[in-house]
Amino acid sequence: MDKLVENILSVYGKANRQELEDGRKWYKRAKRQCKALATEQGLPVRTVVGVVAATSPNLAWSRNVHTARQVVQGFSQGIDVADIENCSAYPANRSKGYKVMATANRSDSITKVLNGPKITAFYDNIMGGDSVTIDGHARNIAYAERLALKDKRLSIHKAEYDKLASAYRRAASLLGIKASVLQAITWTTWRRINQIKV
């Protein structure tokens, strides 16, 4: 068996009952939060999910929806993207959120704006698809190492992204679950094992 698959399965094997449950429900819960924000702001869900995905890099989920709200409100109020106060998203990701707000309300248009494999997969997962979101945590799990999220080695190029996504798919196939669910379960488990605050 491939070492990456072994490492992913090893973390999965350490999941407790609560982590298995949380992982299975993670993306559904995320979509419910996006729906609530969409209702509050009078927007289509996929637009809000697009803004959430656009602003997600290096943001804990606990900050992600709040930051997306700031970007949505900034765009709606005509505030210059650079002038959104106390916004945690990187400037380029805020701009991407504004572009999502300005684009047609179609998944293909939104994913074209999102562009990057991680944020496009994150968008798809929240919307209910089975892409594999490979962020720094997912990469660390697959390599069985803990690099800080700002470490340059966590800048994942396309070939590596595809290799890691494939490893998650193979591991998920062995377990008979969706790859997106496996990624969420291993992330909740990894967070506990490594005492990562979110």
Secondary structure, DSSP 8 states (H G I E B T S, - for coil): --HHHHHHHHHHHT--HHHHHHHHHHHHHHHHHHHHHHHHHT--HHHHHHHHHHH-TT--HHHHHHHHHHHHHHHHTT--GGG-TT--S-HHHHHHHHHHHHS-SSHHHHHHHH-SHHHHHHHHHHHT-------HHHHHHHHT----TT-GGG---HHHHHHHHHHHHHHHHHHTS-HHHHHHHHHHHHHHHTT---
